[in-house]
Amino acid sequence: MTRDRPSRIDGLDALRGVAIVAMIAYHFCFDLRYFGLTHSDFEHDLRWLAARTAILSSFLLIAGISAALARRDAAADARWPRHVAMIGGAAMLVTAASAVMFPRSFIWFGVLHAIAASLLLARPLIDRPRVALIAGVIVIGAGALLSSPHFDNRMLGWLGFMTGKPVTEDYVPLFPWAGVLLLGVAAGHALVASNFAMLAPLARAPRPLRFLGRHSLAIYLIHQPVLLGALGLAMR
């Protein structure tokens, strides 16, 4: 992969924007249940489980694609440690805020934690798409097929392999989810090889959608307080 400076990929921003919209819609439905307005079964209904899996997969895949593309840009590559640190810091904010609101089920390893840790693990494979692809498949397979009671605790549970979902508002362990990010690294190289042809239809997406994609981290952090606050006011 060459080190030339890429322009902004509008199609990728739009794709990330679609994931953001889907996430906000999912959390809005979740918040409706929190306020007792609906009775959706997010924990067992296959439709809701499939929606969550699709949304999470989108974010991890796009994170891997973005990591591969940033490697082509010397300036972006130099900013990479700060980028990962920002995601890690945001993850700690989510943990702190959720501990206040949900002290018994706070988020101790959610999607931002998984993205930050997976980016660190994927770094040595950024320039090796075939190895990243194989490693991604192995990680996903291991996370889906292996479990042990030894991992049923917070000390090891962030790795995966738990025998059941822990009591937490969001749980995104490295196995299998780091594997999805690794697949994204391989996909990033494939996109470059195709001159981003697969993203061309999204390049003409509405500007607000691309705006959401460009500011996804900030929107992730503020969308739940906004939704909860708006619903709380509406319930008065």
KOLROFI-427615 format. One record per residue (C-alpha): x negated, y, z; residue number from 1. Coordinates in pm, 1 decimal, decimal comma. Example, Ala and Ser with C-alpha at 12.3 -4.5 7.8 and 13.67 -1.06 7.14 Angstrom:
<sites>
SITE     east    north       up   i
SITE  -1230,0   -450,0    780,0   1
SITE  -1367,0   -106,0    714,0   2
</sites>
This chain:
<sites>
SITE     east    north       up   i
SITE      0,0      0,0      0,0   1
SITE   -146,1    333,4   -102,2   2
SITE   -201,6    624,1    132,8   3
SITE    -40,5    892,5    -82,7   4
SITE    199,1   1125,5     90,9   5
SITE    562,5   1021,8     27,5   6
SITE    846,8   1268,1     -4,3   7
SITE   1146,7   1244,2    224,7   8
SITE   1351,4    936,0    134,6   9
SITE   1709,3   1062,4    118,0  10
SITE   1847,6    712,8     69,2  11
SITE   1681,7    589,8    386,1  12
SITE   1808,5    890,3    581,6  13
SITE   2158,7    814,9    453,7  14
SITE   2127,6    449,2    549,3  15
SITE   2023,1    549,6    899,7  16
SITE   2313,7    792,9    905,3  17
SITE   2554,7    509,5    823,9  18
SITE   2412,2    313,1   1116,9  19
SITE   2459,7    616,1   1344,0  20
SITE   2824,0    657,6   1239,4  21
SITE   2887,5    286,4   1298,3  22
SITE   2723,7    307,2   1640,6  23
SITE   2930,1    609,8   1744,0  24
SITE   3249,9    437,2   1631,0  25
SITE   3156,6    123,2   1824,9  26
SITE   3075,5    318,0   2141,8  27
SITE   3394,3    522,4   2107,9  28
SITE   3594,1    198,7   2110,5  29
SITE   3388,5     79,2   2406,8  30
SITE   3461,3    403,2   2592,6  31
SITE   3833,2    366,9   2525,0  32
SITE   3819,2     39,2   2714,6  33
SITE   3615,5    201,8   2991,4  34
SITE   3899,6    448,4   3047,7  35
SITE   4156,0    168,8   3036,2  36
SITE   4312,7    283,4   2709,1  37
SITE   4238,4    -43,5   2527,3  38
SITE   4153,7   -399,1   2625,6  39
SITE   3903,3   -500,9   2357,8  40
SITE   3687,8   -803,4   2441,6  41
SITE   3342,1   -685,1   2339,1  42
SITE   3173,1   -973,3   2520,6  43
SITE   3354,8  -1266,1   2353,8  44
SITE   3549,5  -1152,0   2045,2  45
SITE   3349,1  -1265,2   1741,9  46
SITE   3448,2   -955,8   1546,6  47
SITE   3304,2   -720,1   1806,0  48
SITE   2996,7   -940,1   1852,6  49
SITE   2939,7   -936,9   1476,2  50
SITE   2977,8   -558,0   1467,2  51
SITE   2722,1   -515,1   1746,1  52
SITE   2479,2   -751,9   1574,1  53
SITE   2512,4   -567,1   1243,5  54
SITE   2457,3   -225,9   1403,3  55
SITE   2157,3   -339,5   1606,2  56
SITE   2008,1   -516,6   1305,7  57
SITE   2044,4   -197,7   1101,1  58
SITE   1851,5     11,7   1353,7  59
SITE   1571,5   -243,0   1399,7  60
SITE   1540,6   -305,2   1026,6  61
SITE   1528,1     66,7    947,0  62
SITE   1269,9    121,2   1222,1  63
SITE   1048,1   -140,2   1058,0  64
SITE   1096,8     12,5    712,7  65
SITE   1013,6    359,0    847,3  66
SITE    699,5    228,4   1018,8  67
SITE    577,3     78,9    691,4  68
SITE    650,0    398,9    498,8  69
SITE    485,8    622,5    760,6  70
SITE    166,7    421,4    718,6  71
SITE    139,6    565,2    365,2  72
SITE    132,5    921,5    498,9  73
SITE   -188,3   1022,5    679,3  74
SITE    -11,5   1295,0    879,9  75
SITE    278,6   1067,3    978,3  76
SITE     36,2    790,1   1065,4  77
SITE   -151,1   1027,0   1296,5  78
SITE    176,8   1118,1   1466,2  79
SITE    270,8    752,8   1514,0  80
SITE    154,9    723,3   1880,6  81
SITE    360,2   1033,1   1969,7  82
SITE    658,3    890,7   1783,6  83
SITE    646,1    565,5   1978,9  84
SITE    594,9    757,9   2303,9  85
SITE    904,5    968,7   2230,0  86
SITE   1113,9    656,8   2177,2  87
SITE    972,5    504,0   2495,0  88
SITE   1045,8    822,0   2688,9  89
SITE   1399,6    829,3   2552,7  90
SITE   1439,4    468,2   2663,5  91
SITE   1341,9    566,5   3017,1  92
SITE   1598,8    847,7   3008,3  93
SITE   1865,2    596,3   2906,3  94
SITE   1762,5    370,7   3194,8  95
SITE   1780,6    658,5   3443,6  96
SITE   2114,3    790,9   3316,7  97
SITE   2273,4    447,2   3303,2  98
SITE   2150,6    372,4   3657,0  99
SITE   2347,1    674,6   3778,1 100
SITE   2662,5    584,2   3589,2 101
SITE   2641,5    203,8   3606,3 102
SITE   2425,6    119,4   3910,4 103
SITE   2514,8   -250,4   3895,6 104
SITE   2472,1   -289,2   3520,5 105
SITE   2224,0    -21,3   3416,0 106
SITE   2025,3    -58,8   3093,1 107
SITE   1682,4   -197,1   3175,6 108
SITE   1593,2   -317,3   2823,9 109
SITE   1818,5   -183,4   2553,0 110
SITE   1776,7    -90,3   2188,9 111
SITE   1531,7    198,4   2242,6 112
SITE   1315,9    -16,1   2471,4 113
SITE   1316,5   -287,8   2205,3 114
SITE   1227,2    -50,1   1922,8 115
SITE    935,2    106,6   2114,5 116
SITE    791,1   -230,1   2220,7 117
SITE    849,2   -388,4   1878,3 118
SITE    672,5   -102,2   1701,6 119
SITE    366,5   -159,2   1919,6 120
SITE    371,6   -532,9   1849,2 121
SITE    426,3   -480,9   1475,8 122
SITE    144,4   -229,4   1433,6 123
SITE   -125,4   -487,0   1341,9 124
SITE    102,1   -626,0   1069,5 125
SITE    205,8   -297,7    907,7 126
SITE    -28,2   -357,9    612,5 127
SITE     43,4   -732,5    592,6 128
SITE    402,7   -767,9    469,4 129
SITE    390,8  -1141,2    404,1 130
SITE    262,1  -1213,0    752,5 131
SITE    521,3   -972,9    895,9 132
SITE    795,0  -1157,5    706,8 133
SITE    685,5  -1497,9    834,4 134
SITE    637,7  -1368,9   1189,0 135
SITE    980,1  -1203,7   1178,7 136
SITE   1152,3  -1527,5   1079,7 137
SITE    968,6  -1716,6   1355,7 138
SITE   1057,5  -1457,7   1621,3 139
SITE   1423,1  -1455,4   1520,0 140
SITE   1438,1  -1834,7   1513,7 141
SITE   1267,9  -1868,0   1852,3 142
SITE   1497,6  -1610,3   2008,8 143
SITE   1807,1  -1780,2   1869,8 144
SITE   1711,6  -2139,1   1953,4 145
SITE   1501,0  -2133,3   2270,7 146
SITE   1609,6  -2058,2   2627,0 147
SITE   1491,9  -2137,3   2977,7 148
SITE   1607,6  -2053,8   3333,3 149
SITE   1254,9  -1924,8   3398,9 150
SITE   1346,6  -1614,3   3195,9 151
SITE   1669,9  -1540,2   3382,8 152
SITE   1526,6  -1235,9   3560,2 153
SITE   1425,1   -878,8   3478,9 154
SITE   1054,8   -954,2   3505,2 155
SITE   1063,7  -1186,5   3203,4 156
SITE   1412,1  -1133,3   3064,4 157
SITE   1301,1   -849,4   2836,6 158
SITE   1118,0  -1109,7   2628,8 159
SITE   1438,1  -1302,8   2561,4 160
SITE   1501,1  -1675,3   2616,1 161
SITE   1756,4  -1610,0   2892,6 162
SITE   2024,8  -1876,9   2930,5 163
SITE   2301,5  -1612,8   2931,5 164
SITE   2354,1  -1240,5   2883,5 165
SITE   2249,0  -1051,3   3197,2 166
SITE   2470,2   -798,6   3373,0 167
SITE   2371,0   -485,7   3184,7 168
SITE   2536,6   -236,7   2950,6 169
SITE   2288,2   -306,6   2670,4 170
SITE   2046,6   -596,5   2629,3 171
SITE   1812,8   -615,1   2328,9 172
SITE   1523,6   -853,3   2407,7 173
SITE   1213,0   -883,3   2191,4 174
SITE   1309,4  -1235,9   2087,8 175
SITE   1492,4  -1225,3   1848,0 176
SITE   1515,6   -849,6   1784,8 177
SITE   1146,8   -773,6   1729,7 178
SITE   1173,5  -1018,0   1443,1 179
SITE   1428,4   -795,7   1270,4 180
SITE   1188,6   -501,0   1289,8 181
SITE    914,6   -718,9   1138,5 182
SITE   1148,6   -803,6    851,8 183
SITE   1191,9   -428,3    811,6 184
SITE    814,1   -389,6    770,6 185
SITE    823,0   -640,0    485,7 186
SITE   1129,9   -465,9    340,0 187
SITE    945,5   -132,7    349,0 188
SITE    673,3   -271,9    124,8 189
SITE    937,6   -417,3   -108,7 190
SITE   1105,6    -78,6   -133,3 191
SITE    777,3     85,8   -231,7 192
SITE    715,5   -183,7   -492,7 193
SITE   1060,8   -117,8   -642,1 194
SITE   1012,6    261,0   -630,2 195
SITE   1303,9    274,8   -384,1 196
SITE   1548,5    159,1   -652,1 197
SITE   1759,1    -25,7   -392,3 198
SITE   1817,8    301,5   -205,4 199
SITE   1899,1    507,6   -513,2 200
SITE   2280,6    486,0   -471,8 201
SITE   2249,2    625,7   -117,6 202
SITE   2027,9    917,1   -223,8 203
SITE   2340,0   1106,4   -333,1 204
SITE   2521,4   1050,1     -4,5 205
SITE   2683,6   1355,2    161,7 206
SITE   2438,3   1590,7    329,6 207
SITE   2595,3   1550,7    678,3 208
SITE   2526,2   1177,4    661,1 209
SITE   2161,7   1238,5    575,5 210
SITE   2144,1   1497,5    855,0 211
SITE   2258,9   1235,8   1106,6 212
SITE   1991,3    999,7    981,3 213
SITE   1716,5   1257,8   1017,2 214
SITE   1809,4   1333,0   1379,0 215
SITE   1907,8    984,3   1490,5 216
SITE   1716,2    979,2   1821,0 217
SITE   1866,8   1305,3   1947,4 218
SITE   2213,0   1196,5   1839,5 219
SITE   2167,9    860,8   2010,8 220
SITE   2084,5   1036,0   2337,5 221
SITE   2370,4   1286,5   2335,1 222
SITE   2657,3   1101,2   2170,1 223
SITE   2769,0    899,6   2473,8 224
SITE   2774,8   1194,4   2718,2 225
SITE   2975,1   1387,2   2457,4 226
SITE   3219,3   1100,1   2398,9 227
SITE   3262,9   1025,1   2767,9 228
SITE   3302,4   1392,6   2853,8 229
SITE   3558,2   1449,4   2578,8 230
SITE   3761,2   1143,2   2676,1 231
SITE   3739,6   1236,7   3044,1 232
SITE   3879,3   1582,9   2969,3 233
SITE   4151,0   1434,5   2749,3 234
SITE   4255,8   1201,8   3031,1 235
SITE   4318,3   1487,0   3274,1 236
</sites>
